[in-house]
Amino acid sequence: MRVYNTLNRKVELIRSIHEKKIGFYACGPTVYFYAHIGNMRTYITQDILRRALIHEGYSVRHVMNITDVGHNVGDGDVGEDKVRMEAKAEHKGMDDIINFYTDKFFKEESILNIQRPEVVCKASEHINDMLELIERLDAGSYLYKASNGVYFDTSLSKKYGELAGTTFERMNKELKAGARVERPQGIRNITDFAVWRFAEHNEKDMVWDTRFGRGFPGWHIECSAMSMKYLGEQIDIHAGGVDHIPIHHTNELAQSEAATGKRFVRYWVHGEFMTVDGHKMSKSLRNIYTVDDIIKRGYLPMAYRYLCLTVHYRNMLNFTFEALEHSQKSLKSIYAIISRISALNDTGTVDKNLAEEIKTVRDSFFSCIEDDIDTPSALSKLHALASLAGRKNLSGAECSRILDVFLEFDEVLGLRFNMHLSSALPKEAKELIEKREDARRNKDFNTSDEIRTRLRKEFKISVEDTDQGTIWFSSID
C-alpha cells in the first residue's frame, strides 16, 4: 500500500516500524464550536485510510486527540484560547462547552459512519505527560522564557520548516514581512512557539501550577506528548488537514525530534481543503454547513460521504448541493441493486467468464485503494460491479458472488451497504413494503401513501420508488 508523504513530497510504499502494525495519530477537533462539513471531510479521509490499512492486513492503533485547552485563535501564540473564548461568549464554564461540542462531534462522526479510534485522548487529561516532555526539552536547552510563556527556540531545530517545504530562514523572513499582530515581548524568532502559556490572574478554568509557571500547555506540545504516550517516540502515520502543515505539524515535528533525537513520523498524510460554490467557507458568506444542515435539506449523510470519495483527498473539493444531489442519486442506485440481489436465493451456478469479470473488477478496485487511496477511480470500479449486477438472467449464485464483493468494497468505503440487504429489514417492515408494492401495482395510491407514512413513523424507514425498484433508507443513512 502506498500513500503520499508530505515530508518527502512523493507517493511511498508503507513500511511500518513493526511488522504488520501501524501506529496512526490524527489531529482531532478543538471542541469550541460545531464541526463543519469541511472538517468532516478530513475525518472521512482518515477513516478510509484506517479501513484500507485494516483490509490490507495491518493491525492499526488509531489515536486521536481532543483539544480542550491550549489552541489559540490564530493557531500560533497570539490571541485567546478558543475554548476559553467561547465559554465567555456563551456565559458558560469551559467544561460545559467542551462536553457539548465533544458529544456533538462524535454524534456526527457516527452519523457519517466514521469509526471511532482505539484511543481518544483529551489534552486536559494529559498535562503530566506534556510537562515531562517540556522537561526533556528544557534539559536539552531548547526552551526560554518570554513575557507570556515558555518558548521553543526554532533556530536550534535541525531542518525546521522542512515539512512545509521551506527553511527556518525563509519562514522567519516571510512571516516577519507579513506580520500583522505584535508578538509577545522576549521572542527570539518569529517562528518560535509556546510549549507553556502563562495564565492571566482572572483565569481559573483549565489552569495548572507548575515549576514553569501558572498556566496551560501550548497546542503543539499536546499532540507530541499524547502521540508518544500511546504510540511511542516514533509513529508510522500522522494525519491531518493541509492547514496544519506550516505551523502545527511543523512545530510538532521540531519539538518531538529535539526531545528524542529520533525521526518522529514516517508518513505525514494531509487532506486538502473544501470550498463551497467555489468560495472559501466563511460566516460572512453564510456558506458554512454542518451534517445537520445536510440532513435538514433532505439529504442522506452517506451521500455526503460518497461525495467526498468522488474527489481525491489531496485535491480541492468544491461542495455544491447539485453535486450532493448527484452523489445521492448514484448512491441510491447502488443501494437499490444491493437490495434487489440480496433478496434472491443463492441457487444455480456461476458462469466462469462472469466470475473472472467479477475478480477483475475486485482486484482493480483494491489496486486503486492501494495507490494513495484513489477513491475516485475506486468508485468507477464500484459502478462497474453494479453494471455486472444489472445483467439479465443472473443466477442467485452469481448475484450472491457479486453481493460479496459489494460488501468487501464497503469494508473500505463505509457507505453502509449492509443496511440495505434484504435481511436487514425487520420482518414486519418487509411485509409492509411488499403490501405497498401490491397497492402500487393495483394503483391503490391511498393505501401506498398510508403504508409509507407508517413505515416512517413506526420503523424510521423511508421508501423511494426508482427504476431499480423500491429502495428504503433508515433514519441514520
PyMOL commands that set and color helices and strands:
alter all, ss='L'
color gray80, all
select helices_A, chain A and resi 37-55+82-90+94-111+123-125+127-139+154-156+168-178+219-231+242-260+291-296+301-309+321-342+352-370+375-389+396-413+417-420+422-424+427-441+445-459
alter helices_A, ss='H'
color red, helices_A
select strands_A, chain A and resi 2-5+10-13+21-26+59-66+119-122+143-146+149-152+193-198+208-210+213-217+235-241+265-271+274-276+279-280+317-319+461-466+469-474
alter strands_A, ss='S'
color yellow, strands_A
deselect
rebuild
show_as cartoon
